[in-house]
């Protein structure tokens, strides 16, 4: 089961990279991706590490903050941003507090949604 979840996570990341140069058109998709990624990471943590809800929330929060920090660093350093664009054709837009906050909320919402569904169906 965890392999299927891992493959879905990689597929979602690759799709985000592919669509990254069309940020304004697919903004809704990137926000949906944060929710889905929170859900998928929560399910991966649940199936591989722990069924404890606090561990799931902590894991998703940690990965979400690290991802947002990575995006922030990548936009602040021109050389790194240029390298990422050339190597992966991945475009990272300038980070704003509103966008970062929404991304973190959506990641956690996906995790909470997983926890609620998991508690209903088990």
C-alpha positions as CSV (number, residue, x, y, z in Angstrom):
1,X,0.0,0.0,0.0
2,X,2.8,2.4,0.9
3,X,4.4,1.9,-2.5
4,X,1.2,3.0,-4.3
5,X,1.0,6.1,-2.0
6,X,4.6,6.9,-2.7
7,X,4.1,6.6,-6.5
8,X,1.1,9.0,-6.2
9,X,3.2,11.5,-4.3
10,X,5.9,11.3,-7.0
11,X,3.4,11.6,-9.8
12,X,1.8,14.7,-8.2
13,X,5.2,16.3,-7.8
14,X,6.1,15.6,-11.4
15,X,2.8,17.0,-12.6
16,X,3.4,20.2,-10.5
17,X,6.8,20.5,-12.1
18,X,5.4,20.1,-15.6
19,X,2.7,22.7,-15.0
20,X,4.9,25.1,-13.0
21,X,5.6,27.5,-15.9
22,X,1.8,28.1,-16.2
23,X,1.4,29.3,-12.6
24,X,-1.4,31.8,-13.1
25,X,-3.5,29.5,-15.2
26,X,-3.1,26.4,-12.9
27,X,-3.0,28.2,-9.6
28,X,-6.1,26.3,-8.5
29,X,-4.3,23.0,-9.3
30,X,-1.3,24.0,-7.2
31,X,-3.5,24.8,-4.2
32,X,-5.4,21.5,-4.7
33,X,-2.0,19.8,-4.8
34,X,-1.2,21.0,-1.4
35,X,-4.4,19.5,0.0
36,X,-3.8,16.3,-1.8
37,X,-0.2,16.1,-0.7
38,X,-1.1,16.6,2.9
39,X,-3.6,13.8,2.5
40,X,-1.1,11.5,0.8
41,X,1.7,12.2,3.2
42,X,-0.6,11.6,6.1
43,X,-1.6,8.3,4.6
44,X,2.1,7.4,4.0
45,X,3.0,8.2,7.6
46,X,0.0,6.2,8.8
47,X,0.9,3.1,6.8
48,X,4.6,3.2,7.4
49,X,5.5,5.0,10.7
50,X,2.7,5.5,13.1
51,X,-1.1,5.4,13.5
52,X,-0.9,8.1,16.1
53,X,-2.7,11.3,14.9
54,X,-0.2,13.6,16.6
55,X,2.7,12.0,14.8
56,X,0.8,12.3,11.5
57,X,0.1,16.0,12.1
58,X,3.7,16.6,13.2
59,X,5.1,14.8,10.2
60,X,2.9,16.6,7.7
61,X,3.6,20.0,9.4
62,X,7.3,19.4,9.4
63,X,7.4,18.4,5.7
64,X,5.1,21.3,4.8
65,X,7.3,23.9,6.5
66,X,10.4,22.4,5.0
67,X,8.9,22.6,1.5
68,X,7.8,26.2,2.0
69,X,11.3,27.1,3.3
70,X,12.8,25.4,0.3
71,X,10.6,27.5,-2.0
72,X,11.6,30.6,-0.1
73,X,15.3,29.9,-0.4
74,X,15.0,29.0,-4.1
75,X,13.4,32.3,-4.9
76,X,15.8,34.4,-2.9
77,X,19.0,33.0,-4.5
78,X,19.1,33.8,-8.2
79,X,21.7,31.2,-9.0
80,X,19.8,28.4,-7.3
81,X,16.5,29.5,-8.9
82,X,18.2,29.6,-12.3
83,X,19.8,26.2,-11.8
84,X,16.4,24.7,-10.9
85,X,14.7,26.2,-14.0
86,X,17.4,25.0,-16.3
87,X,17.8,21.5,-14.9
88,X,14.2,20.6,-14.1
89,X,12.2,23.3,-16.0
90,X,10.6,24.1,-12.7
91,X,9.5,27.6,-12.1
92,X,9.0,28.8,-8.6
93,X,7.1,32.1,-8.2
94,X,8.0,34.7,-5.6
95,X,6.7,33.7,-2.2
96,X,4.2,35.8,-0.3
97,X,3.0,35.4,3.3
98,X,-0.6,34.9,2.1
99,X,0.4,32.1,-0.4
100,X,2.7,30.4,2.1
101,X,0.0,30.5,4.8
102,X,-2.6,29.1,2.5
103,X,-0.3,26.4,1.4
104,X,0.4,25.3,5.0
105,X,-3.3,25.4,5.9
106,X,-4.2,23.3,2.9
107,X,-1.4,20.8,3.7
108,X,-2.7,20.4,7.2
109,X,-6.3,20.3,6.0
110,X,-5.4,17.3,3.8
111,X,-3.9,15.6,6.8
112,X,-6.9,16.3,9.0
113,X,-9.2,15.1,6.3
114,X,-7.2,11.8,6.1
115,X,-7.4,11.4,9.9
116,X,-11.2,12.0,9.9
117,X,-11.8,9.5,7.0
118,X,-9.4,7.0,8.6
119,X,-11.3,7.2,11.9
120,X,-14.7,6.9,10.2
121,X,-13.7,3.8,8.1
122,X,-11.7,1.8,10.7
